[in-house]
Amino acid sequence: MAISYKDSGVDVERGYQAVKLMREHVKSTYTEGVLGDIGSFGGFFSMPKGMEEPVLVAGTDGVGTKLKYAIIADKHDTIGIDAVAMCVNDIVCQGAKPLFFLDYFATGKLSPEKVATVVSGVAEGCRQSGAALIGGETAEMPGFYPDGDYDIAGFAVGVVDKKKIINGSKIKAGDILIGIHSSGIHSNGYSLVRKLWGEDIEALSKYDEELGAKPIDVLLTPTKIYVDSILKLVEKVDVKGIAHITGGGFIENIPRIFPEGIGCKIQMESYEVPKIFKIMQQRANLSDEQIYNTFNMGIGMVVCVDYKDVEKAMDILEENGEECDVIGQTVNGKGVELT
């Protein structure tokens, strides 16, 4: 008796159907650098012209256990934005313009409609960041993922002229830190989030007076993509360093951009921390240092500039739709001091 691949749990026809359903979303991201079409073994992209010494910058990430909320809420159209955001926000910190993105989607039993919905979010993230979605992988892995579960990750490649790389080397004591507001929790700390808010979709879907919203709506708010505003900023201002506030929060991420011997002081009262973080700090009984070492606390990006450039930098960011505040400054020393 013959046993087919379909008998083992993998239906290649579902994979073909998924590709058909996602084709329109993928093509909507194409830029002038894209060569070829969806379905090739490799994605092709031509290098942009006009740079003296182009340097490629790459980043990879996933969305972690935030996926659990997308799955229990059966809402899959924004989680792909998170996957793109986590990658492109990293590479733009070096001054790199995203060129293209590739995604990886894995599940136990493939639902063509679900994967196409997820990819619609990936495509939206790519459009927001100016990156072309030039390829990906859809893996059906029966017996590995529970029914209904899936994972998504990806990577982005960008380019920057070598002389314009932002690496923090020019940062000195007395420089100013501008915090650009986040859209919420973004995609980090969700193992703790799930401990605090649980996974009962009925409870999560009820309006919460203290939060001023349905918890599930806040918890699934997609990660903000900062590419456009950051690229416009670095065109006109000498930005010395940029930190993407992801896992590890303020405490781990801001010092990553500092040269040896430089630390910073952060003024916690310099901006309004969103309710979700205050509630979680209270529920978990965390110290300021603990919660600022876990979440973005309402700040998705931190930009370091000379004090003379602060007003211009904030004007540019606000003109491009960002909310921002001066949240601190650099000092001689090490690490982050919360004041």
Buried (B, 14 or more C-beta within 10 A) or exposed (E): EEEEEEEEBBBEEBBEBBBEBBBEBBBBBBBEBBEEEBEEEEBEBEEEEEBEEBBEBEBBBBBBBBBBBBBBBEBBBBBBBBBBBBBBBBBBBBBBBBBBBBBBBBBBBBBBEBBBBBBBBBBBBBBBBBBBBBBBEBBBBBEEBEEEBBBBBBBBBBBBBEEBBBBBEBBBEEBBBBBBBBBBBBBBBBEBBBEBBEEEEEEBEEEBEEBEBBBBBBBBBBBBBBBBBBBBBBEEBEBBBBBBBBBBBBBBBBBEBBBEEBBBBBBBEBBEBBBBBBBBBEEBEBEEBBBBBBBBBBBBBBBBBBEEBBEEBBBBBEEBEBEBBBBBBBBEBEEBEBE
